[in-house]
Amino acid sequence: MKPQDTATAAVVTADVVIFTIQGGELKLLLVRRADDPCRGQWALPGDQVRMDEDLDQTAMRALQVQTGVHGVYLEQLYTFGRPSRYPIARVIAVAYYALVPSEKLQLQAAGNAEAVDWFALNQLSNLAFDHAEIVTTASRRLSAKLDYSTIAFQFMPAEFTLSDLQQVYEVVRQEQLDKRNFRKWILAQGRIEKTGRMRRNGSHRPASLFRVKNPHSVEIIRQGRSASANNGVEHGQETRMRPVGQAAAAPVR
């Protein structure tokens, strides 16, 4: 087979979707493009894969150069290759995603990014290329990941109430969850335990404080590595939390 003409060969990029929780909202990290095409539009951090890089290295380099963010565990999401997705060339994008605590990140725009900032998902409009589609795919994957991983615990202090934890799930899934069903489901996972202490909430009845049984698994993700050899998925049947209005039942896919 003859090698392709470099003028017509496809280019491969790595694009990164970074989510965080700020002020009770799920937010997304975007950069404003300084170069054509789509100059001045907000887009996902990303760059072309170099000949001496693997995909993971490109994703981490692009994220650090364009936003100042580094040391984040990235999980590969999906490959986007529609021929019309990029206006002047054939570009295939391999997308990555992560959910991180933003207070530990220092943003700094550089490279081909004029600016970098966090945006609520309901504030997104006119993103460059097909990045809105990539964000939607990442948001759905992130929501599903809550049901079988420890990713939500990255936002928990050493001790927390079940209401605190439920709020994180509701923010990421962008839906209200039934309190009784959530508590029954999360306790059945066996990932948290009572500390024996209580938190007083004004005139309300004191709430029990919980902690993660194996905080080391959560800390691994915070330090930039997967919590297991299977992209952070723990062994056992995958389960899914039901929204308000749906009765508790056996685990469903």
SVG drawing of the C-alpha trace seen along z (x, -y; Angstrom):
<svg xmlns="http://www.w3.org/2000/svg" viewBox="-43 -37 52 45">
<polyline fill="none" stroke="black" stroke-width="0.4" points="0.0,0.0 1.4,-3.4 1.5,-6.0 -1.1,-8.8 -0.3,-12.1 0.5,-14.4 -1.7,-17.1 -4.8,-14.9 -3.9,-12.9 -6.1,-13.4 -4.7,-15.3 -5.3,-13.9 -5.9,-16.1 -6.5,-15.6 -9.2,-17.8 -9.9,-18.0 -13.2,-18.4 -12.6,-19.6 -15.6,-19.8 -15.8,-21.3 -18.4,-22.2 -18.6,-25.9 -21.4,-27.6 -23.6,-24.6 -23.2,-24.5 -21.4,-22.1 -19.0,-24.2 -16.7,-23.7 -13.2,-24.9 -12.9,-26.7 -10.2,-28.7 -10.8,-31.6 -9.0,-30.8 -6.3,-33.3 -5.9,-31.6 -8.0,-30.9 -10.3,-29.1 -12.8,-30.2 -10.6,-33.0 -12.2,-34.6 -14.6,-31.7 -14.6,-29.7 -13.4,-26.1 -12.1,-23.1 -8.3,-23.0 -6.6,-20.8 -3.8,-20.5 -2.5,-18.4 -0.7,-15.2 3.0,-15.4 5.0,-12.7 6.9,-11.9 3.8,-11.9 1.2,-9.5 -2.4,-10.7 -2.3,-11.0 0.8,-13.2 -0.8,-15.5 -3.9,-15.9 -1.8,-16.8 0.5,-19.1 -2.4,-21.0 -4.2,-21.4 -1.1,-22.7 0.1,-25.0 -3.3,-26.6 -4.8,-26.7 -2.0,-26.2 -3.8,-23.1 -1.6,-20.0 -1.5,-16.9 -5.1,-16.0 -6.2,-12.4 -7.7,-12.3 -9.9,-9.5 -10.3,-9.0 -13.9,-9.7 -14.6,-9.1 -13.2,-9.8 -15.0,-12.4 -14.3,-12.1 -17.1,-13.6 -15.5,-14.9 -17.2,-18.3 -16.3,-18.9 -13.3,-21.1 -13.7,-23.7 -10.3,-23.8 -8.8,-20.3 -9.6,-16.7 -9.2,-16.6 -10.0,-13.7 -10.3,-14.5 -9.8,-12.1 -11.5,-13.6 -10.6,-13.3 -12.6,-14.3 -12.2,-14.8 -14.1,-16.2 -11.7,-18.1 -11.9,-20.5 -11.3,-23.9 -10.0,-25.5 -6.8,-23.6 -6.2,-24.8 -4.5,-28.1 -5.7,-29.1 -3.3,-30.9 -4.0,-31.4 -1.0,-30.8 -0.1,-29.4 -2.9,-29.8 -5.4,-30.7 -6.3,-34.4 -8.2,-33.7 -9.3,-30.8 -12.3,-30.6 -15.0,-28.5 -18.5,-28.5 -21.8,-27.0 -23.3,-24.5 -26.3,-26.7 -24.0,-29.6 -22.5,-27.7 -23.2,-29.2 -21.6,-29.1 -18.6,-26.9 -16.0,-26.3 -16.2,-23.3 -18.3,-20.4 -17.2,-21.1 -20.8,-21.4 -21.3,-17.8 -18.1,-16.7 -19.3,-18.5 -22.7,-16.8 -21.1,-13.4 -18.7,-14.0 -21.5,-15.3 -23.5,-12.1 -20.5,-9.9 -19.6,-11.8 -23.2,-11.4 -23.1,-7.6 -19.6,-7.3 -21.1,-8.6 -22.9,-5.3 -19.8,-3.0 -16.8,-5.0 -15.5,-7.2 -15.3,-10.3 -17.9,-12.2 -15.8,-11.8 -13.1,-14.1 -15.4,-17.0 -16.0,-15.7 -14.1,-16.9 -12.8,-14.3 -16.3,-14.1 -19.6,-14.9 -23.3,-14.4 -25.4,-12.3 -27.1,-15.6 -23.6,-17.0 -22.9,-14.0 -26.4,-14.0 -25.8,-17.6 -22.7,-16.7 -24.7,-13.9 -27.5,-16.3 -25.2,-19.0 -23.4,-16.6 -26.5,-14.8 -28.4,-18.1 -31.5,-16.5 -33.1,-16.3 -32.8,-12.9 -35.2,-11.4 -33.6,-11.7 -34.7,-8.3 -33.8,-6.4 -30.4,-8.1 -29.5,-7.2 -30.5,-3.6 -28.5,-3.3 -25.3,-5.1 -25.2,-3.1 -25.6,0.2 -22.5,-0.6 -20.4,0.0 -18.0,-2.9 -18.7,-5.1 -19.1,-4.6 -20.4,-6.6 -17.8,-8.4 -19.9,-8.4 -20.1,-12.2 -22.9,-14.5 -23.3,-17.9 -25.7,-20.4 -27.7,-22.4 -29.4,-25.2 -32.8,-24.2 -32.8,-21.0 -32.1,-17.6 -28.3,-16.8 -27.1,-14.9 -24.7,-12.0 -21.2,-12.5 -19.7,-10.0 -16.3,-9.3 -14.9,-7.3 -13.9,-3.8 -10.9,-3.7 -9.8,-7.4 -6.6,-6.1 -8.6,-5.2 -10.0,-8.8 -6.5,-10.3 -5.1,-8.3 -7.4,-10.1 -6.6,-13.5 -2.9,-12.8 -3.5,-12.2 -3.7,-8.4 -6.6,-6.0 -8.2,-4.4 -7.9,-1.0 -6.5,0.7 -9.9,0.4 -10.1,-3.4 -11.4,-3.9 -14.2,-1.4 -14.5,0.7 -15.3,4.4 -18.9,5.4 -22.2,4.8 -22.7,1.3 -25.7,-0.4 -27.6,-3.6 -29.3,-6.0 -32.9,-6.9 -34.2,-10.5 -37.1,-11.8 -40.4,-10.1 -38.9,-6.7 -39.3,-3.9 -36.2,-2.2 -35.5,1.1 -32.8,3.6 -29.7,2.1 -30.4,1.1 -28.2,0.3"/>
</svg>
